[in-house]
Amino acid sequence: MHIRTLVNGIVCTDWDATGTLDDTVHQKRRVGQSGHIALQLHNGDELLIRFKDIWIKKL
């Protein structure tokens, strides 16, 4: 599994999860194959948040 996150075209995360999320325990539970994506607002930040053009694609 490979996770890459970009914000305004700038790579913020580029993580190869090989050996971490593809072991037998995680495969049995289908980790990363389906589920939810959460967008987090940290405590103390202004309580207004907007997202635009969120794309999810298989790499």
C-alpha positions as CSV (number, residue, x, y, z in Angstrom):
1,M,0.0,0.0,0.0
2,H,1.3,3.5,-0.9
3,I,-0.2,6.7,0.6
4,R,0.5,10.0,-1.0
5,T,-1.0,13.3,0.2
6,L,-0.8,16.6,-1.7
7,V,-2.0,20.0,-0.6
8,N,-2.2,22.6,-3.3
9,G,0.0,20.4,-5.5
10,I,2.7,20.0,-2.9
11,V,3.5,16.5,-1.6
12,C,3.0,16.4,2.2
13,T,3.1,12.7,2.6
14,D,4.6,10.0,0.5
15,W,4.6,6.8,2.5
16,D,5.2,3.2,1.4
17,A,3.4,1.0,3.8
18,T,4.9,-2.2,2.5
19,G,5.6,-4.5,5.4
20,T,3.5,-2.4,7.8
21,L,-0.1,-2.7,6.5
22,D,0.2,-5.7,4.2
23,D,0.9,-8.5,6.8
24,T,-1.5,-11.3,7.3
25,V,-3.4,-9.7,10.2
26,H,-4.0,-6.5,8.2
27,Q,-4.9,-8.4,5.0
28,K,-7.4,-10.5,6.9
29,R,-9.1,-7.3,8.2
30,R,-8.9,-5.7,4.7
31,V,-7.1,-2.7,6.1
32,G,-6.8,0.0,3.5
33,Q,-9.1,-1.7,1.0
34,S,-12.2,0.1,2.0
35,G,-13.4,2.5,4.7
36,H,-13.7,6.1,5.6
37,I,-11.4,9.1,5.0
38,A,-11.4,11.7,7.8
39,L,-10.5,15.3,7.5
40,Q,-9.4,16.7,10.8
41,L,-9.7,20.2,12.3
42,H,-7.5,20.7,15.3
43,N,-8.7,22.1,18.6
44,G,-8.2,25.8,18.9
45,D,-8.4,26.4,15.2
46,E,-11.1,28.6,13.7
47,L,-14.3,26.5,13.4
48,L,-14.6,27.1,9.7
49,I,-13.1,24.7,7.2
50,R,-13.6,24.3,3.5
51,F,-12.4,21.6,1.1
52,K,-12.4,21.8,-2.7
53,D,-11.5,19.3,-5.3
54,I,-10.7,16.3,-3.2
55,W,-9.5,13.4,-5.4
56,I,-8.9,9.8,-4.4
57,K,-7.2,7.5,-6.8
58,K,-5.5,4.2,-6.7
59,L,-1.7,4.6,-7.3
